[in-house]
Amino acid sequence: MSLLLSLPLLLPFLAGPVSRAAATSLPPGPAVRLLACSAAGLAAGSTAALAMLAVPGATHLRPVAALGHLLTPLTSGAPGTALAVTVAATSMLAATGALLVRGAYRWRKRSLRARALAAGSPGELVVLADEHPDAYALPGRPGRIVITSGMLRALSAEEREVVLAHERSHLRGRHHLLVAIAELAAHCHPGLRPVREHLRYALERTADEAAARAVGDRRLTARAIGRAALAVRASPGRRRPGSALAVTTGPVPLRVAALLGQSARTPASRTPRRLAAVTLLACLAVSAGASLRAADSLHARIEIAQGETCGE
């Protein structure tokens, strides 16, 4: 069973580099869905694997065996080795749990703060009297689009419409929830940290495409995003809420290039897209299958250790 459980623990390391190819080669919408599902599924698989690795060795302890009504331990090897595996798995589970609790608390705190800021404004648009150019989507009930006076001066009227459409897409799609899922998944397994960053890129690309459709001009959209990013870079020192999604986030040159690229898909370009998607789906399927198979095996061993098989 230990060999079977090693798959959910190792596959997230493969998903990290593959997620980059998925984020850059797939259309933004499918990329977002694939990366979010992969992060959540692989995190669940690795956490379940640690939990199942901790169980067999723990049954050598009398309180645990009595709690499970076990007549014999689940492992027949040396108790010292089984207990060492249990201690290691339990320690990693405890660390993961602490990171998850801290991450969930921080996300909740940021969300409440964002809602409080959003609630203080009567309309969708909040204009801050701030010389530092910035613009971001502030999640809340309802959400708000925050833009500074410095950013308004840095952009033309048409470019402002692009920025507003971009941030409106973040609010409409509730993208901050997907970011939270990816952040919590990264706390579960270090191999999923790159997936979190690539999901953020895919979310920005989704908002870019929504803005391009809203204004009907891809070149204008690319120019507005580029000018906004240059304005922000030229004026550092801004303070933005942690839960905010901004038009200037991520690799802006790559996003601009995607907006200016040809929309036609050549047959040669389909290969990396399919390979990235198939690889991520395969990682997710293998992780889930290995976890379920290991859980079934563990359940059968528990029944045997409880003496139910002999009673039948």
Secondary structure as the mmCIF struct_conf table of DSSP 4:
data_model
#
loop_
_struct_conf.conf_type_id
_struct_conf.id
_struct_conf.beg_label_comp_id
_struct_conf.beg_label_asym_id
_struct_conf.beg_label_seq_id
_struct_conf.end_label_comp_id
_struct_conf.end_label_asym_id
_struct_conf.end_label_seq_id
HELX_RH_AL_P HELX_RH_AL_P1 SER A 2 SER A 25
BEND BEND1 LEU A 26 LEU A 26
HELX_RH_AL_P HELX_RH_AL_P2 PRO A 28 ALA A 58
TURN_TY1_P TURN_TY1_P1 THR A 59 HIS A 60
BEND BEND2 LEU A 61 LEU A 61
HELX_RH_AL_P HELX_RH_AL_P3 ARG A 62 LEU A 67
TURN_TY1_P TURN_TY1_P2 GLY A 68 HIS A 69
BEND BEND3 LEU A 71 THR A 72
BEND BEND4 LEU A 74 LEU A 74
BEND BEND5 GLY A 77 GLY A 77
HELX_RH_AL_P HELX_RH_AL_P4 PRO A 79 ALA A 119
TURN_TY1_P TURN_TY1_P3 GLY A 120 GLY A 120
BEND BEND6 PRO A 122 GLU A 124
STRN STRN1 LEU A 125 LEU A 128
BEND BEND7 GLU A 131 HIS A 132
STRN STRN2 ALA A 135 LEU A 138
BEND BEND8 GLY A 140 PRO A 142
STRN STRN3 ARG A 144 THR A 148
HELX_RH_AL_P HELX_RH_AL_P5 SER A 149 ALA A 154
BEND BEND9 LEU A 155 LEU A 155
HELX_RH_AL_P HELX_RH_AL_P6 ALA A 157 ARG A 172
TURN_TY1_P TURN_TY1_P4 GLY A 173 ARG A 174
HELX_RH_AL_P HELX_RH_AL_P7 HIS A 175 CYS A 188
HELX_RH_3T_P HELX_RH_3T_P1 PRO A 190 LEU A 192
HELX_RH_AL_P HELX_RH_AL_P8 ARG A 193 VAL A 215
TURN_TY1_P TURN_TY1_P5 GLY A 216 GLY A 216
HELX_RH_AL_P HELX_RH_AL_P9 ARG A 218 ALA A 234
BEND BEND10 SER A 235 SER A 235
TURN_TY1_P TURN_TY1_P6 GLY A 242 SER A 243
STRN STRN4 LEU A 245 ALA A 246
TURN_TY1_P TURN_TY1_P7 VAL A 247 THR A 248
BEND BEND11 GLY A 250 GLY A 250
HELX_RH_AL_P HELX_RH_AL_P10 VAL A 252 LEU A 260
BEND BEND12 GLY A 261 GLY A 261
HELX_LH_PP_P HELX_LH_PP_P1 ALA A 264 THR A 266
HELX_RH_AL_P HELX_RH_AL_P11 PRO A 267 ALA A 305
TURN_TY1_P TURN_TY1_P8 GLN A 306 GLY A 307
HELX_RH_AL_P HELX_RH_AL_P12 GLU A 308 GLY A 311
#
